[in-house]
Amino acid sequence: MINFDEELKKYKPSLEVDQAEEAIQQNDLRDVIDIVEEMMQEFHNDAKQRKQF
């Protein structure tokens, strides 16, 4: 039978997981709101340029 307490004591996180976690935390990811705001700004700017012509 598996002794889960002993197995948990042996557990060491994978270096790849740790490295991925650090990279994700350091990266300034845009969320959906940021993307929609940027799209709306571009749409607004395009509409202003069309009115000038």
Secondary structure, DSSP 8 states (H G I E B T S, - for coil): ---HHHHHHH----HHHHHHHHHHHHS----HHHHHHHHHHHHHHHHHHHHH-
